[in-house]
Amino acid sequence: MTPFAQFEDLRNRSVFITGGGSGIGAALTEAFLRQGAKVAFCQRSDASTFCDAMEQATGNRPLFLPCDISVTDQLQLTLATAAKVNGPITVLVNNAANDQRHETLKTDQAFWDWSIAVNLRSYFFACQSVIPGMQAAGGGSIINFSSISFMMADQGYAAYITANAGIVGMTRTLAREFGPDRIRVNAVAPGWVLTERQKEMWVTPESLSAHLARQCIPDPIQPEDVAGTVLFLASGASKMMTSQTLILDGGYISS
């Protein structure tokens, strides 16, 4: 992983990351561990091997809690458990998402409800769960992952795109409501990040070449390229930044 600046105020902070054992989430977990934070994360699949690797690489072991974030009661219990073990969560990163493709005219209500549950509803209830602890602690930072997909007039996954637009709206209203408590709420909207899932399911030489040709910076975006921005938003270095959406796409939507 590329070395990042050290944010001393992140040392020993209680951080929670949804989907923190793979893709972008794994890069975030490692980045916070290297800051000396107390990192807990959740995902559905077992992450014991990843935790072993992180402990060996960083000397700091994350707390893995299995959870299906689309089940609200389960998510709330998972967050409460993390807070009990690591202390009140003062950095929440809503990262987990699923961009499963679907045709609008063939999408039924069950799929729509599932997609919104994963990609939007879980974000709201994760925020709701940690905010009281942040209020008691005198502040905190929430970072919600959106995507440039809704800015591109893209197609083929309407529920996911709708959720990502909703995440930006939710970020802004929560920032306004809880700003007096010094709880900052920001969003990060990456472009096409080349996680293993993306490589397995969507990346072809032709599609990647066409995408990179539209970026100002013609390099593929890697998961670790997102981590520095999230560290900044979590730390006191961004203490007056809230209600913002930071776009990390290599300049794709500007071209």
Secondary structure as the mmCIF struct_conf table of DSSP 4:
data_model
#
loop_
_struct_conf.conf_type_id
_struct_conf.id
_struct_conf.beg_label_comp_id
_struct_conf.beg_label_asym_id
_struct_conf.beg_label_seq_id
_struct_conf.end_label_comp_id
_struct_conf.end_label_asym_id
_struct_conf.end_label_seq_id
HELX_RH_3T_P HELX_RH_3T_P1 GLU A 8 LEU A 10
TURN_TY1_P TURN_TY1_P1 ARG A 11 ASN A 12
STRN STRN1 SER A 14 THR A 18
TURN_TY1_P TURN_TY1_P2 GLY A 19 GLY A 21
BEND BEND1 SER A 22 SER A 22
HELX_RH_AL_P HELX_RH_AL_P1 GLY A 23 ARG A 34
TURN_TY1_P TURN_TY1_P3 GLN A 35 GLY A 36
STRN STRN2 LYS A 38 GLN A 43
BEND BEND2 ARG A 44 SER A 45
HELX_RH_AL_P HELX_RH_AL_P2 SER A 48 THR A 58
BEND BEND3 GLY A 59 GLY A 59
STRN STRN3 LEU A 63 PRO A 66
TURN_TY1_P TURN_TY1_P4 ILE A 69 SER A 70
BEND BEND4 VAL A 71 VAL A 71
HELX_RH_AL_P HELX_RH_AL_P3 THR A 72 ASN A 86
BEND BEND5 PRO A 88 PRO A 88
STRN STRN4 VAL A 91 ASN A 94
HELX_RH_3T_P HELX_RH_3T_P2 THR A 104 LYS A 106
HELX_RH_AL_P HELX_RH_AL_P4 GLN A 109 ILE A 116
HELX_RH_PI_P HELX_RH_PI_P1 ALA A 117 ARG A 121
HELX_RH_AL_P HELX_RH_AL_P5 SER A 122 ALA A 137
TURN_TY1_P TURN_TY1_P5 GLY A 138 GLY A 138
STRN STRN5 GLY A 140 PHE A 145
HELX_RH_3T_P HELX_RH_3T_P3 ILE A 148 MET A 151
TURN_TY1_P TURN_TY1_P6 MET A 152 ALA A 153
BEND BEND6 GLY A 156 GLY A 156
HELX_RH_AL_P HELX_RH_AL_P6 ALA A 158 PHE A 178
HELX_RH_3T_P HELX_RH_3T_P4 GLY A 179 ASP A 181
TURN_TY1_P TURN_TY1_P7 ARG A 182 ARG A 182
STRN STRN6 ILE A 183 PRO A 190
STRN STRN7 VAL A 193 VAL A 193
HELX_RH_AL_P HELX_RH_AL_P7 GLU A 196 MET A 201
TURN_TY1_P TURN_TY1_P8 TRP A 202 TRP A 202
HELX_RH_AL_P HELX_RH_AL_P8 PRO A 205 ARG A 214
BEND BEND7 GLN A 215 ILE A 217
BEND BEND8 ASP A 219 ASP A 219
HELX_LH_PP_P HELX_LH_PP_P1 PRO A 220 PRO A 220
STRN STRN8 ILE A 221 ILE A 221
HELX_LH_PP_P HELX_LH_PP_P2 GLN A 222 GLN A 222
TURN_TY1_P TURN_TY1_P9 PRO A 223 PRO A 223
HELX_RH_AL_P HELX_RH_AL_P9 GLU A 224 ALA A 234
BEND BEND9 SER A 235 SER A 235
HELX_RH_3T_P HELX_RH_3T_P5 GLY A 236 SER A 238
TURN_TY1_P TURN_TY1_P10 LYS A 239 MET A 240
BEND BEND10 SER A 243 SER A 243
STRN STRN9 THR A 245 LEU A 248
BEND BEND11 ASP A 249 ASP A 249
TURN_TY1_P TURN_TY1_P11 GLY A 250 GLY A 251
HELX_RH_3T_P HELX_RH_3T_P6 TYR A 252 SER A 254
#
